[in-house]
Amino acid sequence: MKPSPPAPVILFDGVCNLCSGTVKFVFRRDAGRLFYFAPLQSAAGRRLLDSHGLSDHELESMVLIEDGGAYRKSTAALRIAKKLHRGWPLLYAFIIIPRPIRDAVYDFIGRNRYRWFGRKEVCWLPQGELLQRFLPDEETAGQSPGKE
C-alpha cells in the first residue's frame, strides 16, 4: 500500500503565478482547513509523486493526493472545488463531462499559463498562516501532515 497523508495534499507548480494564486484561492475557501500544499519542485512534492508512481515531469498539472489516490488535471481541480465552502462545490457537476474533454481545456490553460500569468524565477514561498499548511521540506517531509 502506498504511503498517503491523512489529509488531502495539493501539489502545484511553485514557479507558476496562476498556480500559486490558485493555492491562495483554495486556502481562503478551505473552511475546514482540509488541504495541505507542496510545490511539485520540492522534496516533499517529489516524494509524494514517486510514492504514487508519477514522474517529476508532472509539472504541467496540479496533482491532488487524497484517499490513497493521485488525481491530476481537471479531476484534481473538480475534487478540490467539491470540498470548498459556499457555491464552489457546484462545479463538481462538470465531472459528468468526459475526462478527455475536461483535460483538453485544462491542458490549453496549462500550456499558456506562463504567457498569460507569468512565472517566478524561484519557487514561491507562502507567508503567515498559509505557511503552516505546507508540507515541510526537510527530513520530516515524508511524514504525514496531521489535522489541526
N, C-alpha and C positions, 0 to 999 in steps of 0.2 A: 504494500500500500504506500502511496506517495505521501510524504510529509506535507501537511497542509495547515495553515494557520486557522484558528477557530473563527476568526473574523475575516470578512472579505477584504482582499487587498487589490488595489488598482495599481497596475504597472503602467507607466506612461513615459513618453519621450521627454526627458528632462531639459532638453535644449529648445524645445518647440514652444513658442508663445501661446499657441492655441491650446496645447496640451496642459501647460501649467495654468492657464486660465480656466480650463475645464476642471482641474483639481480644486482650484479655489471655489468654483461654482458648486461642485459637489459638496465640498466641505461646509459651505454656508447653508446648504439644503439638507444635510445629513442630520436630521433632528435626533435620531437615535445614536449618533456617533458610532455607526457600524463600520465604516470604511477606514482602512489604513492605506497608506500610499508608499510607493517606492519608484524612483526613476528606473527605467529599463537599463540604463547605463551603470547603475550602482551594483555593488557586490551583492546586496540583498536581492535586487531585481534579477540579476543573472542566476543566482542560486534558485530562486523560485521558477524561473524559466526552465532551467536544467531539470529541476525536480518534476516538471510536467512534460518533459520531452520536447520543449520548444527551444529554438536556437536564439542566440542573441541578435540575430538578424530580424527579429520581430519588431524592429523599431518603427515599422510602417503602421503599427497597430497598437491600440490600447489593449491591455490584457487584464481580465478580471479573474482572480484566483478566488474561488468560492466553492464551498461544499465538496472539496476534493477534486474539483474540475478547473480547467483553464478555458475561459471564454474570450474570444477575440472579436475585433471589429464591431459590427453593428449589434451582434448578440451581446457583447460586453456592455455596450452603451445602453441598450434597452434594459438589460438586467440591473444596471446601476440606476437608471431612471425609475424603475419599479420600486426601489427602496427609498427614494427621496420623498420629502413631505410636500404637501399641497397638491397641485394638479399634475406634477411630473410623472407619477405612476401611470397616468393615462396613455403616455407614449408607448407603454409596453404593448398596446394593441397592435402596433406595427410589426410585432413578432409574427403575425399571420402572413406577412409579405414574404415570399420565398427568399431565403438567405442569399442566394446569388444576386438578386436584385438589390436587396438592402446593402450588401457588401460592395456592390458596384458604386453606389452613391458614397459609401464610406471611403472607398479607395480613391474616388475622384477628389474628395476633400483632402484626403491624406496626401495625395500626390502634389497638391497645390498649397498645403498648409504653410510651408516656409515662405513661399512667394506672397501669399495673402496676409499672413500674420507675423512673419519674421521668425528669427531664431536667435538664441543667445550663443555666445562663444563658449560658455561653460554651463554646466548643469545648474538649473535654478535651485536655490535653497530657500525653503519656507522659513517663516518667522513666527514667533509667538505661539499661540495655541495650536496652530496648524502643524508646527514642527513636532509636537507630541504625537501626532497621528502618522508620522513617517517611521518606517522600519529602520532600525539602527543599521549602520553600515560597517560596524566593527566586527569583532569576533562573535558577538551575540546576534549577528544578522540572521543566522539560521534558526534562532529561537522564535517561537510563535508569539505574536502580539497577544496581549490579554485584553479583556473588556475593561473599560473604565468604570 
